[in-house]
C-alpha cells in the first residue's frame, strides 16, 4: 500500500520546482492520461503489437537468408556399390529475382547413371538461376517484405486508435470524478449553511428571541442536507473508484488513489484541435491508406502471376580441387530452362479481379469514414460552443443567486427575514451552482470528445 500511495502521490506532482502546497494534492487530467498511456495493460499490449510487427519484418527478410544445401543417395548390394551420390553447396537468394549458388558433386558406383558421372575428385560449379517471366519484377518473397513494412505502419496506426479509445474512456471517467467531487463540495457547503443557522436558532430559541417551531423546521432542513451530502458522497466515491479502474503499474499491479488526492477543479478549456485540421490525418483514415497500400502490393503480385513461368539457370564447371580458382572456362558449363503457363489462367484472372474489388470497396469505406468523422467533428464543436455559452450564463446566474442568498441570510440574522425565505434562497443558489458545475463538465467532455473524434488523444 505504501508503494501504491508513493507512486500516485508522485504522479500528481507538477514539473515546476516551486509549487504551492494545495496544488500538490491535485491530480490533473493530463497527468492522469499520461500515466495510463505508460502503464495501462491495453496501452502496453498495443505497444507490444508494434514490436511484433517489427519482428515480422525481420522474419520476412529471412526468406533471403543464404541456405546450405546437401543430399546423399547410396545403394549397396552383394558387396557392390551400385551408386553413391553426394551433392552439397550454398544458395544465396537476392531481391532482384536471381539466385546465386555454388555446388559440388561427388559421385561414384558401378551402376552410376551416366549423367551423374564426375571426375574422381568431384565436380564443382558456380552459377545462377533467374526468373525471366513470372517473378522477374516481384514474387511472394519480395511482396511479403513490402507487406510486412505496411503492416508495421498499420500497427502504429492501430496503436493510436487503441490509445485514442482508451484515453477517451478514461478521460470521461476523470471528468465525471471532477464533477461529482465539485457537487460533493457544494453539498458540504449547503450543509455548513444549515448547521450554522440551526445552531444559531437553538441559541436564539433558548433566549426567547425565536419560536421553537423554527428549530423544528431548521432541524428538518438539516437532515435533508445531510441526506444530500450522503448521496453526493456516494456518487463521488463511485466516480473515484471508476477512475482507479484505469490505474496500473506497468500493466501488472492495479493501483489505488491516495486518499489525499483530489482532481483539479473544473474550468472552461479551449478546444484541443483546430477546425482547419483535415480528417485525412485521422488514424482511422490513415489505416485505410495502409490497407490500400497492402492491397496494391497484392494486386501487383496477382498481375505478375498472369505471366508465364520462365526460368533459366547457368553454371560454370570445374574439378573439385580447383574450386577456389578463378580459372573457369566458358567451355565447361551446364544450363537449363523451364517453362510453365496455364492456358486459360482462370485462377489468376479471377484472383486479380477479387483484389481489384477489394481495393474499390476499401476506397469507398475510406471516403465514408472520412465523411463520418468530419460530421462528428462539426457536431462536437457545436456542442462545445453551446456548452461554453451555457457555462458562462450558468456562472452569472449562480453568482446572482449567491448574492441573494448572502443578503437573505444577513436579513435573517437581523430578524428581518424568515427561515422559509432563507432556505428558498439557498436552494436556488445551490441548484444554480450545481447547474454551473454540470455545464463546466459538459465543456470539458466536449473538448475531450473533440480530441477523440480528431484522433489526437493517441498522438499526445
Secondary structure, 3 states (H helix, E strand, C coil): CHHHHHHHHHHCCCCCCCCCHHHHCEECHHHHHHHHHHHCHHHHHHHHHHHHHHHHHHHHHHHHCCEEEEEEEEEEECCEEEEEEEEEEEEEECCCCEEEEEEEEEEECCCCCHHHCCCCCCEEEEEEEEECCCCCCCCHHHHHHHHHHHHHHHHHHHHHHHHHHHHHHHHHHHHHHHHHHHHHHHHHHHHHHHHHHHHHHHHHHHHCCCCHHHHHHHHHHHHHHHHHHHHHHHHHHHHHHHHHCCCEECCCEECCCCCCCEECCCCCCCCCCCCCCCHHHCHHHHHHHHHHHHHHHHHHHHHHCCCCEEEEEEEEEEEHHHCCCCCCCCCCEEEEEEEECCCCCHHHHHHHHHHHHHHHHHHHHHHHHHHHHHHHHHHHHHHHHHHHHHHHHHHHHHHHHHHHHHHHHHHHHCCCCCHHHHHHHHHHHHHHHHHHHHHHHHHHHHHHHHHHHCCCCCCC
